[in-house]
Amino acid sequence: MKRKTILALYAMICLTAYPENKPWCLSLVCPEENLNLHLDLYEESIEVPGLEMFGPMNGYMDGDIYGVWYVTSSKIKNDREATIKMGNELGSENQKMTLIQLNDSTWKLRFEGYNAVKRVRGKKLVKTPSEYLLKKK
């Protein structure tokens, strides 16, 4: 009896300490716009390319955009929506965005307020769309 109780307590601790269902630990891609988003909003576990000297972070965004944008803060609203703040690799600009899960494989990323994320076209920086549909990798 004592052994079963200890085993049951151990199992409960393991299940609560390491939840298997982590909806905010994912990699998303928008192939049409060549945008990648890598997130772990639970813990700082992702190495950001070019920013390894700062250690692991909660995630980053790269692709056909100017530079790499890294997660500076985030707030999980519920199982289907989170607010993310990102900064560019120079630290000169930041962007607030909302990520909404539409179904099991599709997510909508919406930039809030002024869109600071740009891309290079020719020799100019141009605005990116303020909304993306992303697919789970």
C-alpha positions in Angstrom: 0.0 0.0 0.0 2.8 2.4 1.0 4.7 1.6 -2.2 1.6 2.3 -4.4 0.9 5.6 -2.7 4.5 6.8 -3.2 4.4 5.7 -6.9 1.1 7.5 -7.4 2.5 10.7 -5.8 5.6 10.5 -8.0 3.4 10.0 -11.1 1.3 13.1 -10.2 4.4 15.2 -9.7 5.9 14.2 -13.0 2.7 14.8 -14.9 2.2 18.3 -13.4 5.8 19.3 -13.6 6.2 18.3 -17.3 2.8 18.7 -19.0 2.8 16.8 -22.3 0.4 19.2 -24.0 2.4 22.3 -24.7 0.4 24.3 -27.3 2.8 27.2 -27.2 6.0 25.2 -28.0 6.0 25.1 -31.8 7.5 26.0 -35.1 5.4 27.7 -37.7 6.0 28.7 -41.3 4.4 30.8 -44.0 5.7 29.5 -47.3 4.1 32.2 -49.4 5.9 35.0 -47.5 9.0 32.9 -46.5 8.5 33.6 -42.7 9.4 31.3 -39.9 8.3 31.5 -36.3 9.9 29.3 -33.6 8.4 29.6 -30.1 8.5 28.1 -26.6 6.5 30.5 -24.5 6.9 28.2 -21.4 10.7 28.5 -20.9 13.7 30.0 -22.5 14.9 27.0 -24.5 15.5 28.2 -28.1 18.9 29.3 -29.4 18.5 32.4 -31.7 20.8 32.3 -34.7 23.3 35.1 -34.5 22.4 35.8 -30.8 23.8 32.7 -29.2 25.9 34.9 -26.8 22.7 35.9 -25.0 21.7 32.3 -24.3 18.4 30.6 -24.9 15.3 32.7 -25.4 11.5 32.1 -25.8 11.7 32.2 -29.6 12.5 34.1 -32.8 11.2 35.0 -36.2 13.2 35.0 -39.4 12.9 34.5 -43.1 12.3 37.1 -45.8 12.4 39.9 -43.3 15.2 42.3 -42.3 17.2 40.6 -39.6 16.1 38.2 -36.9 13.4 39.2 -34.4 13.5 37.6 -30.9 10.8 37.2 -28.3 11.3 39.8 -25.5 8.1 39.0 -23.6 4.9 37.0 -24.0 1.5 36.4 -22.4 -0.6 33.3 -23.0 -4.2 34.4 -22.9 -5.7 31.0 -23.3 -5.1 27.7 -25.3 -5.7 29.5 -28.6 -4.4 33.0 -28.2 -1.1 34.6 -27.0 0.4 38.1 -27.2 4.1 38.3 -28.1 6.5 41.2 -28.0 9.6 40.9 -30.2 12.7 43.1 -30.8 15.0 43.1 -33.8 18.5 41.9 -33.5 19.9 45.4 -33.2 17.5 46.3 -30.3 16.4 49.4 -32.1 12.8 48.4 -32.9 10.1 46.3 -31.3 6.8 44.8 -32.4 3.7 43.6 -30.5 1.8 40.8 -32.2 -1.1 38.4 -31.5 -0.9 34.7 -32.4 -4.3 32.9 -32.7 -4.7 29.2 -33.4 -7.5 28.8 -36.0 -7.3 24.9 -36.1 -4.9 22.1 -35.4 -2.5 23.2 -38.2 -3.3 26.8 -39.0 -2.4 29.9 -37.0 -2.9 33.6 -37.6 -0.2 36.1 -36.7 -1.4 39.7 -36.5 1.0 42.7 -35.9 -0.5 45.2 -33.5 -0.2 49.0 -34.0 2.6 50.2 -36.2 4.3 47.4 -38.2 8.0 47.7 -37.6 9.0 44.5 -39.4 10.4 45.2 -42.8 12.0 43.4 -45.7 14.6 44.4 -48.3 13.4 45.0 -51.9 16.1 46.3 -54.2 17.9 48.8 -52.0 14.9 49.8 -49.9 13.2 48.6 -46.8 9.5 48.0 -47.4 6.7 47.1 -45.1 5.6 43.5 -44.6 2.0 42.4 -44.4 0.4 43.1 -41.0 -1.2 39.6 -41.0 0.1 36.1 -41.9 -1.5 32.7 -42.0 1.1 30.2 -40.7 1.2 26.4 -40.8 2.7 24.1 -38.3 6.0 22.6 -39.3 
